[in-house]
Each structure stands twice: as structure tokens, then as C-alpha cells.
């Protein structure tokens, strides 16, 4: 019985290690002026022209406990080179003013 519990614990640890290693970084946008990298619940927006970095973290919240200000789009950053708007449901709308393109990151 004790050997089964130890074997089950080791198998569980192995599965956790395998699944966490599969969920690595994902590059959503990579241009000369903008780079967006997602790693789990964290999104890093790098403005390569202004040499600035903006970090966002997603958290799960029950719909009935969602604050009213999170139900409407709100501007997070607006500079000469980039504009980031936070949309409902953890969506970022990134406007690259230098290249004149709009990216929607979920």
C-alpha cells in the first residue's frame, strides 16, 4: 500500500513537470518596433522604439465579482509610439503608432 502511494505521488509530480514545461513562452507579435510575449498568465509588451516594457498579469475573477470599471475598455498606456487599451475578458488592444498597426492579444 505504501509503495502505491509513493508511486502515485511520483507519477503526479512527473505529470506536473511535463505539463508546466509545455506551457512556455509564446511570442504573439514580433516586429521591428513591437514585441509581445505571453508566458502563462503574464503578458509583456516591449516597445522597441522607446525602449520601454509594459507587463500585464491576468487573474481569474468570477463574473458576479467583476468590478464595474473592468467591464468597460480602459486605456492603460498612451505614449508617442504605443497605445495599450485593456478590453474586457483579459484582451489587450495594442496600437503601434510607429508602424500604424493595431494588434488584439487575448
N, C-alpha and C positions, 0 to 999 in steps of 0.2 A: 504494500500500500504506500509506504514511504517513497519507494522508487518511482511509483507512478506520479506522485505529486511533484517530485523533483523533475521528472521527465516533462511533465506538463508545464512547469514553470520555465524550464529551459526552452521548450518549444515556443511558448508565448513570447519570451524575450527575443528569440530569433525572428519571429514574425514581426514584432515591433521594429526591430533593427532593419529588416528588409523593406518594410513599407515606409519608414521615415527616410531611408536613403533614396527611394524612388521619387520622393516629393522634393526635388532640389529646386534650384533657381530656374526661372522661366523668363527669357527676355521677350517682352511684349512688343517693344519698339526699340529699334537701334538705327539711328540716322546720324548724320554729321553734327546735328545741332541738339538732339534729344535722345536720351536713353531711359527706358522704363524696364525695371527688373522686378519680378514678383517672386517672393520666396515665402511660401506658406501664407500667413495672414499679413505679411508686410509687403508693401509696395514702395519702391524707391524710384523717384523721378529725378533724373540728373539733367540739369540744364547745362549743356556743354559749352554754350556761347558765354554765359555769365559765370560759369564755373561754380554753380550752386547745386545743392542737393536737398530734396524735399522727401520726407518719409511719412508714410501713412500706414496705419495698422487697422485691420478690420476686426470687429468683435461681433459675436452673435448676440442679438437682443430680441426678446420676444416682441411681436408686433404691438401688443397692447401696452408695452412699457416704453415704446419708442418716443422720445421727446418730440414735440411739435416742430422744433427747428430742424430736425433731421429728416422731416418728411418733404421739405422743400429744397430745391437746389440752392447751394450757398457757395460763394466764392472763397476759396482757400488762399490763393496767391494770385497776384496780378502784377507782373513786372514788365519791363520793356521788351523782354524776349519770350516770356511764357505766361500763360494764364491757366490756372487749375481750378475747376469747379467740381465740388463734391455733389453728386446726384444721389437720390435715394437708392437703397439696396446696394451700398458699397460700390458704386460706379464712379469712376473719375473721368471727367471730360477735360482733356489737356489740349490747349491751343498753342501750337508752336508758331509764334508771331514771326520769327525769323524766316521759316520755310513756308508759312502761310497754310499750314495743315492742322486739322482737328483730329484727335485720336480719342476713342472711347475705350476705357480699360475697365473690365469687370473683374 
